[in-house]
Amino acid sequence: MLAAERHSLPYGLRLGALSIAPGLGASHRDACLRALALHEPPQYAPLAQAARRAVPQAMQAAP
């Protein structure tokens, strides 16, 4: 993706139900990077859900 951007080659992204059409530019790159950063592969979803529950509990227990 970043190499395609450097070489001015349009690129897109498909992650599960999310689809970003091919494009170029800083806002397109940022949208793709954000989607990748927030993507939870199905096999890790239970772990991510458990982590989200644990963080608020740990913050409440802190002095």
Helices and strands as residue ranges (DSSP letters): H 2-6, E 11-15, E 18-23, H 26-38, G 42-44, H 45-61
